[in-house]
Amino acid sequence: MAQESPKNSAAEIPVTSNGEVDDSREHGFNRDLKRSLPAGLGLSETQITSHGFDNTKEGVIEAGAFQGSQAPPLPSVMSPSRVAASRLAQQGSDLIVPAGGQRTQTKSGPVILADEIKNPAMEKLELVRKWSLNTYKCTRQIISEKLGRGSRTVDLELEAQIDILRDNKKKYENILRLAQTLSTQLFQMVHTQRQLGDAFADLSLKSLELHEEFGYNADTQKLLAKNGETLLGAINFFIASVNTLVNKTIEDTLMTVKQYESARIEYDAYRTDLEELNLGPRDANTLPKIEQSQHLFQAHKEKYDKMRNDVSIKLKFLEENKVKVLHNQLVLFHNAIAAYFAGNQKQLEQTLKQFHIKLKTPGVDAPSWLEEQ
């Protein structure tokens, strides 16, 4: 039988079933390997050992003294075949070597993020996208309505009540401005009457020949000033009540009306979008869009119905509260004005007591909290 070439003996190393190296060819292999290495390395003997399967190489050449043909079994010395080496290299791709030198095995494959882990930046980006889409649709709906090309949902009864409320608010604001003007002018007149009464009283003391005449005028002006202060208190109470009705109660209802109108615009925008999709072709690409548009349309329809119901309830309670408040305030205003110009001081004071109005004495500060205690 022909002898095997050194190339074959170096390329394949027989291994026994228990992992030991066959001693018959070990010496020849080492001799051939030593010849193939550069002379400058100065290696006495060599042996092939495996330090792990972190790469796809057949093994690592390690320098060391040769122990002879009767060496004990070396569990780390082996030369796997190409198939075994490829399998081990494939397994080695799943091994991770940390800084401590220990190997931990991890599963290979695609990484799947859990549903609970969410990126805040992606959430903000999604919110901005939804807001931009909603703003675009609502703006398109508003422009279409102003140009007369788009349709809008109208509740005739509710719209009429809203128009009446806005018109009444303008009229109440006008009454409020006029009442404030009257209060300012009456305050100036009362202040002038009080000064005029003090001047008459001073002259009454210094002019003996006109003592009685100056005295009568001083008493009259002081009485007018006192009645004017009483009327001023009633007018200020009327102004405060109407101001609360106009700028708080009615304004709160109008804020709900604005929310209702915004919900109506969104409802019409998504309704128009759904109608356009239904008029188009139905295929695998458009059906998911139609289902999504139907879902959004239903959500905005529920919001619109809720806001319409809220506006109806608020308008009802506002009407009841408005009638009650204005009835009392108009009665107060009328009785106070009539009693003042009739010169009926007792009736004027009785009107203030009827509506529990306390007058602040001019020139007297409010009592401190120690005095109140």
C-alpha positions as CSV (number, residue, x, y, z in Angstrom):
1,M,0.0,0.0,0.0
2,A,1.4,3.4,-0.9
3,Q,2.4,5.7,1.9
4,E,0.2,8.7,2.6
5,S,1.7,12.1,1.8
6,P,2.7,14.5,4.6
7,K,-0.2,16.8,3.4
8,N,-2.8,14.2,4.2
9,S,-1.2,13.3,7.6
10,A,-1.2,17.0,8.6
11,A,-4.8,17.6,7.4
12,E,-6.4,14.8,9.4
13,I,-5.7,13.5,12.9
14,P,-7.4,10.3,13.9
15,V,-9.3,10.5,17.2
16,T,-10.5,7.4,19.2
17,S,-14.0,6.9,20.5
18,N,-13.1,8.1,24.0
19,G,-11.5,11.3,22.8
20,E,-7.8,10.2,22.9
21,V,-5.3,11.0,20.1
22,D,-4.0,8.1,18.1
23,D,-0.3,7.7,19.1
24,S,0.7,6.1,15.9
25,R,0.6,9.2,13.8
26,E,1.1,11.9,16.4
27,H,4.9,12.0,16.1
28,G,4.8,12.3,12.3
29,F,2.2,15.0,12.3
30,N,4.2,17.1,14.8
31,R,7.4,16.7,12.7
32,D,5.6,17.9,9.5
33,L,4.0,20.8,11.4
34,K,7.4,21.8,12.7
35,R,8.8,21.9,9.2
36,S,6.0,24.1,8.0
37,L,6.6,26.8,10.7
38,P,9.3,29.5,10.2
39,A,12.7,28.6,11.6
40,G,12.9,31.8,13.7
41,L,10.2,30.6,16.1
42,G,12.5,28.1,17.8
43,L,9.8,25.7,18.8
44,S,10.9,22.3,20.1
45,E,7.7,20.5,19.8
46,T,4.1,21.5,19.0
47,Q,0.6,20.3,19.8
48,I,-2.8,21.4,18.7
49,T,-5.3,22.4,21.4
50,S,-8.7,23.9,21.3
51,H,-9.5,27.0,23.6
52,G,-13.2,27.2,22.7
53,F,-15.5,27.6,19.8
54,D,-15.7,31.3,19.5
55,N,-14.7,31.3,15.9
56,T,-14.8,29.1,12.9
57,K,-11.1,28.0,12.9
58,E,-10.1,24.3,13.1
59,G,-7.9,25.0,16.2
60,V,-5.2,27.1,17.8
61,I,-1.5,26.1,17.5
62,E,0.1,26.2,21.0
63,A,3.8,25.9,21.7
64,G,4.9,23.4,24.3
65,A,7.2,20.5,25.1
66,F,6.2,17.2,23.5
67,Q,5.5,14.5,26.1
68,G,6.1,11.5,24.0
69,S,3.9,8.8,22.5
70,Q,2.6,7.6,25.9
71,A,1.0,10.9,26.9
72,P,-2.2,10.7,29.1
73,P,-5.5,11.5,27.5
74,L,-5.9,15.1,26.7
75,P,-9.6,16.1,26.7
76,S,-8.9,19.5,25.2
77,V,-6.8,18.1,22.3
78,M,-8.9,17.2,19.4
79,S,-9.2,18.0,15.7
80,P,-12.8,18.0,14.7
81,S,-13.9,17.3,11.2
82,R,-15.2,20.1,9.0
83,V,-18.9,19.2,9.7
84,A,-18.3,19.0,13.4
85,A,-16.3,22.3,13.3
86,S,-19.1,24.0,11.4
87,R,-21.7,22.8,13.9
88,L,-19.6,24.0,16.9
89,A,-18.9,27.3,15.2
90,Q,-22.7,27.7,14.7
91,Q,-23.2,27.0,18.4
92,G,-20.4,29.4,19.3
93,S,-22.4,32.2,17.7
94,D,-24.9,31.9,20.5
95,L,-22.2,32.2,23.2
96,I,-21.4,35.6,24.8
97,V,-18.2,36.0,26.7
98,P,-18.6,38.7,29.4
99,A,-15.7,40.7,31.0
100,G,-15.3,38.1,33.8
101,G,-14.4,35.4,31.4
102,Q,-17.5,33.2,31.9
103,R,-19.7,32.2,29.0
104,T,-23.4,32.6,29.1
105,Q,-25.6,31.2,26.4
106,T,-28.3,33.4,24.8
107,K,-31.0,32.5,22.4
108,S,-30.5,33.7,18.9
109,G,-33.2,35.1,16.7
110,P,-35.2,38.3,16.3
111,V,-35.7,40.5,19.4
112,I,-39.4,41.0,20.2
113,L,-40.3,44.0,22.5
114,A,-43.0,43.5,25.0
115,D,-46.2,45.6,24.7
116,E,-45.6,47.2,28.1
117,I,-42.3,48.7,26.9
118,K,-43.2,51.9,25.0
119,N,-41.0,54.7,23.8
120,P,-42.0,58.1,25.1
121,A,-40.7,59.8,21.9
122,M,-42.8,57.5,19.7
123,E,-45.9,58.2,21.8
124,K,-45.4,62.0,21.5
125,L,-44.8,61.6,17.7
126,E,-48.1,59.6,17.4
127,L,-50.0,62.2,19.4
128,V,-48.6,65.0,17.1
129,R,-49.6,62.9,14.1
130,K,-53.2,62.4,15.3
131,W,-53.5,66.1,16.2
132,S,-52.2,67.2,12.8
133,L,-54.6,64.9,11.0
134,N,-57.6,66.0,13.1
135,T,-56.7,69.7,12.6
136,Y,-56.4,69.3,8.9
137,K,-59.8,67.6,8.6
138,C,-61.5,70.2,10.8
139,T,-59.9,73.1,8.9
140,R,-61.0,71.6,5.6
141,Q,-64.5,71.2,6.9
142,I,-64.7,74.9,8.1
143,I,-63.4,76.2,4.8
144,S,-65.9,74.0,2.9
145,E,-68.8,75.4,5.0
146,K,-67.7,79.0,4.5
147,L,-67.4,78.4,0.7
148,G,-70.8,76.8,0.6
149,R,-69.4,73.5,-0.7
150,G,-69.7,71.4,2.5
151,S,-72.7,70.3,4.5
152,R,-73.1,70.8,8.2
153,T,-75.3,69.3,10.9
154,V,-77.9,71.7,12.3
155,D,-80.1,71.4,15.3
156,L,-82.6,74.1,14.6
157,E,-84.1,74.3,18.1
158,L,-80.8,74.3,19.9
159,E,-79.2,76.8,17.5
160,A,-82.1,79.2,18.0
161,Q,-81.6,79.0,21.8
162,I,-77.9,79.7,21.4
163,D,-78.6,82.7,19.2
164,I,-81.0,84.1,21.8
165,L,-78.5,83.6,24.6
166,R,-75.8,85.5,22.7
167,D,-78.1,88.3,21.9
168,N,-79.3,88.6,25.5
169,K,-75.7,88.6,26.7
170,K,-75.0,91.6,24.5
171,K,-78.0,93.5,25.9
172,Y,-77.2,92.6,29.5
173,E,-73.6,93.9,29.0
174,N,-75.1,97.2,27.7
175,I,-77.3,97.4,30.8
176,L,-74.3,96.6,33.0
177,R,-72.2,99.4,31.4
178,L,-75.0,102.0,31.8
179,A,-75.6,101.0,35.5
180,Q,-71.8,101.4,36.1
181,T,-72.0,104.8,34.6
182,L,-74.9,105.8,36.7
183,S,-73.1,104.5,39.8
184,T,-70.0,106.6,39.0
185,Q,-72.0,109.7,38.4
186,L,-74.2,109.2,41.5
187,F,-71.0,108.7,43.6
188,Q,-69.6,112.0,42.3
189,M,-73.0,113.8,43.1
190,V,-73.1,112.4,46.6
191,H,-69.5,113.5,47.2
192,T,-70.4,117.0,46.0
193,Q,-73.5,117.2,48.1
194,R,-71.5,116.1,51.2
195,Q,-68.9,118.9,50.6
196,L,-71.7,121.4,49.9
197,G,-73.4,120.5,53.2
198,D,-70.2,120.9,55.1
199,A,-69.7,124.4,53.5
200,F,-73.2,125.5,54.4
201,A,-72.7,124.3,58.0
202,D,-69.4,126.3,58.3
203,L,-71.1,129.5,57.0
204,S,-74.0,128.9,59.4
205,L,-71.6,129.2,62.3
206,K,-69.8,132.3,61.0
207,S,-72.7,134.3,59.6
208,L,-75.0,135.2,62.5
209,E,-77.5,137.1,60.3
210,L,-77.9,134.1,57.9
211,H,-77.5,131.3,60.5
212,E,-80.9,129.7,59.9
213,E,-80.7,129.9,56.1
214,F,-77.3,128.3,55.9
215,G,-78.4,125.7,58.5
216,Y,-81.5,124.6,56.4
217,N,-79.4,124.1,53.3
218,A,-76.7,122.2,55.2
219,D,-79.3,119.8,56.6
220,T,-80.9,119.3,53.2
221,Q,-77.6,118.5,51.4
222,K,-76.5,116.1,54.1
223,L,-79.9,114.3,53.9
224,L,-79.6,114.1,50.1
225,A,-76.0,112.7,50.5
226,K,-77.2,110.1,53.0
227,N,-80.1,109.0,50.7
228,G,-77.7,109.0,47.8
229,E,-75.3,106.7,49.6
230,T,-78.2,104.3,50.3
231,L,-79.2,104.4,46.6
232,L,-75.6,103.9,45.6
233,G,-75.5,100.7,47.7
234,A,-78.6,99.4,46.0
235,I,-77.2,100.2,42.6
236,N,-73.8,98.6,43.3
237,F,-75.6,95.4,44.6
238,F,-77.6,95.3,41.3
239,I,-74.3,95.8,39.3
240,A,-72.6,93.0,41.2
241,S,-75.4,90.5,40.6
242,V,-75.8,91.3,36.9
243,N,-72.1,91.1,36.4
244,T,-72.0,87.6,38.0
245,L,-74.9,86.5,35.8
246,V,-73.3,87.9,32.6
247,N,-69.6,87.2,33.0
248,K,-69.7,84.0,35.0
249,T,-73.0,82.1,34.6
250,I,-73.7,83.0,30.9
251,E,-70.0,82.8,30.0
252,D,-69.7,79.3,31.4
253,T,-72.7,78.2,29.3
254,L,-71.1,79.8,26.2
255,M,-67.9,77.9,26.9
256,T,-69.9,74.7,26.8
257,V,-71.5,76.0,23.5
258,K,-68.0,76.5,22.0
259,Q,-67.1,72.9,22.9
260,Y,-70.3,71.7,21.4
261,E,-69.5,73.6,18.1
262,S,-66.0,72.1,18.0
263,A,-67.5,68.6,18.5
264,R,-70.0,69.4,15.7
265,I,-67.2,70.4,13.3
266,E,-65.2,67.2,14.1
267,Y,-68.3,65.1,13.7
268,D,-69.1,66.7,10.2
269,A,-65.4,66.4,9.2
270,Y,-65.3,62.6,9.9
271,R,-68.7,62.1,8.5
272,T,-67.6,63.7,5.2
273,D,-64.5,61.6,5.2
274,L,-66.5,58.4,5.6
275,E,-68.9,59.4,2.9
276,E,-66.1,60.0,0.4
277,L,-64.6,56.6,1.2
278,N,-67.9,54.9,0.8
279,L,-68.4,56.4,-2.7
280,G,-65.0,55.1,-3.8
281,P,-64.1,51.5,-4.8
282,R,-64.1,48.7,-2.2
283,D,-61.0,46.4,-2.3
284,A,-58.4,45.0,0.0
285,N,-56.7,48.3,0.3
286,T,-59.7,50.5,1.0
287,L,-61.7,48.2,3.3
288,P,-59.3,48.7,6.3
289,K,-59.5,52.5,5.8
290,I,-63.3,52.4,5.7
291,E,-63.4,50.4,8.9
292,Q,-61.1,52.8,10.6
293,S,-63.0,55.8,9.4
294,Q,-66.3,54.2,10.6
295,H,-64.8,53.7,14.0
296,L,-63.6,57.3,14.2
297,F,-66.9,58.6,13.0
298,Q,-68.8,56.6,15.6
299,A,-66.5,58.0,18.4
300,H,-67.0,61.6,17.3
301,K,-70.7,61.1,16.9
302,E,-71.0,59.9,20.5
303,K,-69.0,63.0,21.6
304,Y,-71.2,65.3,19.6
305,D,-74.4,63.8,21.1
306,K,-73.0,64.1,24.6
307,M,-72.0,67.8,24.1
308,R,-75.4,68.6,22.6
309,N,-77.1,67.0,25.6
310,D,-74.9,69.0,28.0
311,V,-75.7,72.3,26.2
312,S,-79.4,71.6,26.3
313,I,-79.3,71.0,30.1
314,K,-77.2,74.1,30.8
315,L,-79.4,76.3,28.7
316,K,-82.4,75.0,30.7
317,F,-80.8,75.7,34.1
318,L,-79.5,79.0,32.9
319,E,-82.9,80.2,31.9
320,E,-84.4,79.3,35.3
321,N,-81.5,81.0,37.2
322,K,-81.6,84.1,35.0
323,V,-85.3,84.6,35.6
324,K,-84.9,84.3,39.3
325,V,-81.9,86.5,39.6
326,L,-83.1,89.3,37.3
327,H,-86.5,89.3,38.9
328,N,-85.1,90.1,42.4
329,Q,-82.6,92.6,41.0
330,L,-85.1,94.5,38.9
331,V,-87.5,94.8,41.9
332,L,-84.6,96.1,44.0
333,F,-83.5,98.7,41.4
334,H,-87.1,100.0,40.8
335,N,-88.0,100.3,44.5
336,A,-84.7,102.0,45.4
337,I,-84.9,104.6,42.6
338,A,-88.6,105.3,43.3
339,A,-88.0,105.8,47.0
340,Y,-85.0,108.0,46.5
341,F,-86.6,110.5,44.1
342,A,-89.8,110.5,46.1
343,G,-87.8,111.5,49.1
344,N,-89.1,108.5,51.1
345,Q,-86.1,107.8,53.3
346,K,-87.9,105.1,55.3
347,Q,-89.0,103.2,52.1
348,L,-85.4,103.4,50.8
349,E,-84.0,101.9,53.9
350,Q,-86.7,99.2,54.0
351,T,-85.8,98.2,50.5
352,L,-82.2,97.6,51.5
353,K,-83.2,95.6,54.5
354,Q,-85.5,93.5,52.3
355,F,-82.6,92.4,50.1
356,H,-80.1,92.2,53.0
357,I,-77.8,95.0,51.8
358,K,-75.4,96.4,54.3
359,L,-74.0,99.9,53.6
360,K,-70.4,100.8,54.3
361,T,-70.1,104.0,56.3
362,P,-67.9,106.5,54.3
363,G,-64.6,107.3,56.0
364,V,-64.9,104.2,58.3
365,D,-62.5,101.3,57.6
366,A,-63.6,97.7,58.0
367,P,-63.1,96.3,61.6
368,S,-60.0,94.3,62.1
369,W,-60.2,90.6,62.9
370,L,-59.5,91.3,66.6
371,E,-62.5,93.6,66.8
372,E,-64.6,91.0,65.0
373,Q,-63.6,88.4,67.6
